[in-house]
Amino acid sequence: TLYCQDMQPNAFSFFITSMNYGNANLPGGSAGRLCLSGNIGRRVGGVLASSGSEGAITASFSPQVLPTPTGVTAALPGETWFFQCWHRDIAGGQATSNFSNACWLTFEP
């Protein structure tokens, strides 16, 4: 299960994933740093959720069903996948998007 907190309340958000780490500051005019690169899959666990009044979301997922730009794939033993939460945010009174810190998982047999 992935968990993200400390977001704006009631912000739409979802988790993204990739097998590649990245470091892009303010991508697409966002207020944050994208820590993934390469083929980025969206909506891990199929979740597009509101952060609610607590400013947090969770997404349970199966390593057999990880999103990619061309469909889903299974994580193989020994592979490392990176995860990050994309969410709506407010910066300087303007609506924008932002990213959580990234994390990674190495899948074992």
Helices and strands as residue ranges (DSSP letters): E 2-4, E 12-18, E 20-25, G 27-29, E 33-37, E 41-42, G 44-46, E 49-50, E 57-59, E 66-68, E 71-73, E 80-91, E 94-99, E 103-106
